[in-house]
Amino acid sequence: MNGLMSVSLKIRAAAALFAAVSIASMAYGQALPTATAAPSAGPGLPSIDGIFHYSLRGSELLQTGYRGSGVSYSTVLSGDASYSSPSVVRPFSMVYSGGLFLGNQYSGTVRTFQNFAVSQGLIRGLWSFGISDSVSYLPQSPTTGLSGIPGVGDIGSSPAQGPSEGPAGGVLTYNSTNVSNALTGSVSRRVTPLTSVSGSGSWSILRYPDGTGLENTQVSGQLGVSHQLDRRDTVSGSATYSTFSYGAGIDLSIQTEGVNVAFSRVLSHTLSVSASAGPMWISSSNKALIPSNLTVASNFNLSYAGETTSAALSYSRGVNGGSGVQPGAIADSVAFSAGRSYGRDWAGSLTANYTHSGGLLKQTAVIVGFPAGQFPFLYGGGNTNLAYGGAQVTRRISQTLSGYLSYNIQHQSIDNSLIFQNAFSGLSQTFGIGISFSPRSTRLGQF
């Protein structure tokens, strides 16, 4: 009986804190768009139908190696929520995850992590429009799971892409609070039953409120054409452009221009593959710091979705903003994820990533007024090698309760001769145990 009362108290506390951090997250995110819905039979009351799901978690984390020597621990109260509309003409979806850290992991201070993403589509005849926005507020560099925080029990949560794919991903930093925001708009038009043209644009930022990282802003655009060869095969081509600019008084910007050819094929009802490649030209506003360069940008994705098992393997190569550590980098990244359910009660999830980042900044550059090899700011080029992974086992306790165990590992090495402000170097491990309250998904119209 005491055990059941303890579980009940934890769930109530998690629910209260989840509501609190949800309200707090609105201070960092943008206001939600007003949903458009048909009026209901009631006077003046809209009928917003759709699938809603949420879960609440309580976790105990033990971490070694990330913030100096010794061991840190935290109690984490977290949760996530998602909503998707059934509309084919106006598809809408949103996802939120967030929580609180309590313990000595952050010098005994209470920290929060917040993630929010929303997307809205519109289909009118031959035209399709889309807009999406994602915001994250994290106390550390993101890695595994929907939230990007290792050990909180969301490995394998949908959608699989988390903040680790955003502006802050690619290089681990030490205890650095970061805020990122990515806004994307797209439009496409079908010109024949099998051919369409499209265009998209995006704006993203990476900020460090405590001044521990190199802030950047990215603006990019893309124009493309796609043709479906048959029921299984599609080919496409696109032209891309992006520019990166930096804060902290650094008079530097980076531009990239590229052309890509892509091919995708549905191999079976469970397996699909896609690949793209093309040249990319890199230039900058200061050729002494970052000379012009020609490289190759590419992507590869292989996905499997079976009845009880799902898996995905991907590779990407391209230019990013430097992850708050250096001004610009060429990153090669390999990622793998898999999930499997065992009967009604057991499930396992696995995720892994390796990223090699080569800095665009040349260490041997000579700047007027500065000695050879020295820069007017504390950032250098060079290489980082980051590998991280996580595994989680979940056991159902009842219709709404489940327990989980998780293990996460992060390792990063950097060039010793280079200057990296606040870049992590070494091995870190995180052990997590927790309980989750997750009722069945509900149609909003049933409330």
N, C-alpha and C positions, 0 to 999 in steps of 0.2 A: 504493500500500500504506500509506503514512504517513497519507493521508487517511482510509482505512478504519479504521486503528487509532485515529485521533483520534475518529471518530464512535463507535466501540465504547466508548472510555473515557468519553465524555460520557454515553452511555446508561447505563453502569454507575454512574457518579456520580449521575446523576439518579435511578436506581432506589434507591440507598442513601439519598439525601436525602429522596426521597418517602416511604420507610418511616419515616424519622426524624420528619418533620413530621406524618405520620399519627398517630404515637404522641403527639406533642406536642399535637395538636389535641384530644385527649381531655381535656386539662386545662381547656380552655375550653368544650367541648361537654358534652352529657349522655350518660350511658351508653346504649348501644344496647339496645333491647328484645330480649328473648329470642324468637327465631322459634319458632313452633309448627309442627311437621312430623310426619308419620307415621313410625313407626319403620321402619328398613330391615331387610333380611334378616340383616345382621350383628348380633351380640349387643351391644345397648346403643348402637348408632351411628345417629344420626338421618340421614335423607335429605332435605337441604334443596336442592330443585331451584330453578332460576331462571336468568335471563340476567345475566351479569356482564361488565362491560367496564371497561378502564382504559387510560390513556395517560400517557406521561411526556414532558416537554418541557424543552428547553434554549433560552433566549432571550437575546438581547442587545438592551437598550433604550437609546434616546437620547431624553432629554426636555428640552424648553425651556420656560421661562416659569412653571412651576408653583410653584417654591420660590425666588422672587426672580430676579434677573437671572443670566444665564449658562446653561450646559448641564450636565446631570447624566447619568450613565450607570449602568447596572446589568447584571449577569449574573443572570438569574433561572432557577432550577431548580424546576420545578413539575410537577404532575400532577393527574389527576382519576380518579375511579372511580365506577361506578354499578352498582346491583343492583336487579332487579325480579323479583318472584315471579310464577309463572303462575297462582296461585290466584285463582279468581273469588269465592270466599266470604271469603277473608282476604287481599286484595291488600296487598302490602307493597313499598315501594321506598325506596332511599336513594341520595344523591348526595354526593360529597365532592370538593372542589378545594382545593389549597393549594400553598405553595411558599416559597422563600427568595429574598431580595434580597441580592446581593453587589455592592458598588460604592459610589460617592459620592452616590447619590440620596438617602440618608437620613443625611447627614453622616458617611459611611463606616462606619455601624453595620449589622450584619446584622439585617434585619427579616423577619418571616414574615407570610403571609396565610393564613387558614384559613376554610373554609366547609363546613358540614355540614348536610344536610337529611334528614329521615326521616319517613315517613308509614306508617300502618297503618290498614286498613279492616276492617270486619266486616259481613257481610250475613246477616241472620237473618229469613227469611220476608218480611214487609212492611217490616221495619226495616233501616236502613243506618246504620252508625256510622263515624266517622273521627276520627283524631287525627294531628296533624303537628307537627313542631318543626324550626325552622331556626336555626342559630347561625353568626355570622360574627365574625371577628377580623381587622381590616384596618388597615394603617398610613396610609390615606388615604380620602377619600370615594369610594364606589364609583361606577363609570360603566358601561363596556361589558363584555360577555362574561359567562360563567358565574361567574367569580370576582369580577367588578367591577373588576379591575385592567387598565388598558389596555396592550396590546402583548404579552401573554403567550400569544397564539395560541388563545384559546378563544371568539372571536366565532363565533356560529353553533352552539355546542355546545348540546346538549339537557340539561335544559330551558332554554328561552330566557330565562325570568325568573331574574334573579340578585339579588345583594344591593342593586343600585340601586333595586329595588322595595320594599325594606324600610325600617325606621325611619330609617336614616342617609341615604337617598336624597332628592334634591330640591334641595339646596344644597351647593356645594363648599366645603370648609374647607381650610386649609393643612395642614401636617404634623401630623395629629391621629390618634393611634391610637384606634379606636372598637370597641366590642363591642356587638353587638345580638343579641337573641334573641326569637323570635316563636313562641308556642305556641298552637295552634288545635284546638278540638274541635267536632264537628258531629254531628247526628243528624237523620234524616229518616224519614218513614213514608208509605207509599203508602196513601191512603184509598180510592181507586178506581183502576181500571186506567190512568186518564189524569191523576189528580190526586194531589199529594203535599204534605205540610206538612213544614217543616224548621226547625231552630234551630241556631245556632252561637254560640260564644264564643271570644274570643282575649285573650291577654295578651302584651304586647311591651315590651321595654326597650331603651334606648340609653344606653350608658355610655362615659365617657372616662377611662381609667386615669391618663392624664397630666394631667387637670384642665383640658383646653383647650376643652371644649365644655359646652353646657347639657344635662344629663342629664334624661331624661323616662321616664315609665312610662305605657303606654296599656292600658286595659281596655275591651273593646267586646263587643257582643252583637247578634244579629239573629234575627228571627222572620219566616218567610215562607210563602207558599203558591204552588204552581206547577201549571199546567194545560196539558196538551198538546192543542192544537186539532186537529192532524192530524199526519201523518208529518213535516211540515216545520216547523210553527209551534208555538211555546210562549210562553205569557204567564205572568207571575208578579208578585207584589207582596210587599213586605217592609217591616218597621219596624226601624230601627236605633238604637243608642245607643252612645256612647263617651265616655270621660273621659280627660283627660290631666293628669298631675301632674308637678311639677318638683322637682329637687333643688337643691343649692347654696344652701340656706337660703331659697329663694323660696317664700313662702306664697301659692301660686297654683295653681288648677286650672281646667280648661276642660271643658265638657260640650257634646255635640252630640246632637240627636235628629232623626231624619229618617224620611220615608216615600218609598218608591221603587216605581215601576211599570216593569217590564221586558218586552221582547219579543225573541225570537230566532227566526231563520229559516235553514233550510238551503237556500241558493239553488241549489246543484248538488252533485254528488259531490265537488267540489274547493273550493267557496266557501260560507262561512257568515258571518252577521252577527248582532250582538246590540246592544241599546241599552237604557239605563235612565235615568230622571230622576225628580226629586222634590224637595220643599222640605226644607231643613235649618235647624234652629234652633240658634243658638250662644249659650251663656251662660257665665259665669265666676264664680269666687268673689270677684272684685274688679272691680266694674263700672266703677270709675274707670280701671282699666288696660285692661280688655277689656269694652266695653259689649255688651249683648245685640244679636244680629244675626240676620237672616233671609237665607239665600242658597239657591242651587240646587246640589244634588249630582247628577252625571251621569256616565255611562260609555258608550263606544261602542267596539265591536270588530269588525273586518273581517279575516277570515283566508282564505288561499288555500293549498292543499296539492296540488301537481301531482306528476307523476312525477319531474321533475328540478328543479322550482322551487317554493319556498315563500315566502310573504310574509304580513306581518301589519301592520295599521294600527290604532292605538288612541288614544282620547282619554279623559281622566278629569278630573273636578273634585271636590274635596273638601277636608276639613280634615285636616292632619297635625300632628305634634308640633313642627315647626319645624326638624328636621334638625340639632339641636345648636347652632343659630345664634341662634334667637329663640324665645320662648314662643308657639308656635302660629302657623299660617299657612293661608291658603286657597290651594291650588295648582291651577293648570291645566296639564295635561301632555299633550303629543302625542308619540307614539312610533311608529317605523317600523322594521321589520326585514325582511330578505330574504336568501335563499340560493339558489344555483343550482350544479348540477354540470355540468361540460362533459366528457363522455366518462368514462373510468375514471380519468383522471389529474389533472384540474383541477377546482377548486371555488372559488367566491367567496362572501363573506358581507358584508353591510352592515347597520349599525344606526345609528339617529339618534334624538335626543330633544330636545325643547324644553320647559322648565318655567318658568312664571311663578309666583312665590310672593309673595303679599301678606300681610304680617304682621298678626296680629290685635291686637297691642299698639298703642295710640294714643300717638303722640309728644306730643300736647298734653295728655295726662292730668295732673291735679294730684293729688299724693299728700300727705296730711296730714304736715307736718314736712319736706317737700321743696319747693324752689322750683318754680315752674311749668315744665313741660317736662322735668324731671329725674326719674330713677327711682332707687329704692334698689338697683338692680343694673345691671350693664353690658350690657344687652341692649335693643335697640330694635325698633320695628315697621318698616314700610316694605317696599320691593319688591326682589326679586332676579330677574334673568333669566338662566337657565342654558341653554346649548345645547352638546351634545356629540354626537360621532359617531365611528364607526370603520369601517374597511374592511379586509378580509383576503383574500388570495389564497393558496391552498394547492396545492402540486404534489406528487403521489405520486412517491416515489423507488423504492420496492419494496413488497412486500406489507405490511410493517409500518412502514416509514419514510416520512415526508413532510416537506417543507420549506415554510415560509410567510413571507410578508411582510405587515406590518400598518402601518396609519397611523391615529392617533387624534387628535382635536382637541377641546379644551374651551374654552369662553368663558363668562365670567360677569361681569355688571355689577350693581352695587348702588347704592342711593341714597347719594350722597356725604354728605348731611347727617345720616345715621343712624349709630348706633353698632352695628357688627357685630363681635363678638368672634371673631377667627380666621377670618373669611370671606374666601375668595379673590376677587380681582377682577383680571380681565385675560384674556390668551390663553395657552393652553398646548398644546403638541403633543408627541406621543409616536410615535417610529418604532421598529418592532420587526422583528427577523429571528430565525428559530429553526428547530429541527428537532424532530420529534415521533415518538415510538415508540408505535404503537398497534396491537396485535394484534387479530384478529377477536374479536367477542363470543363468550363461551363459556357453555354451560350448566353450572352447578355440578355437576350430576350426572355430567358427563363427566370431572371431575378424577379 
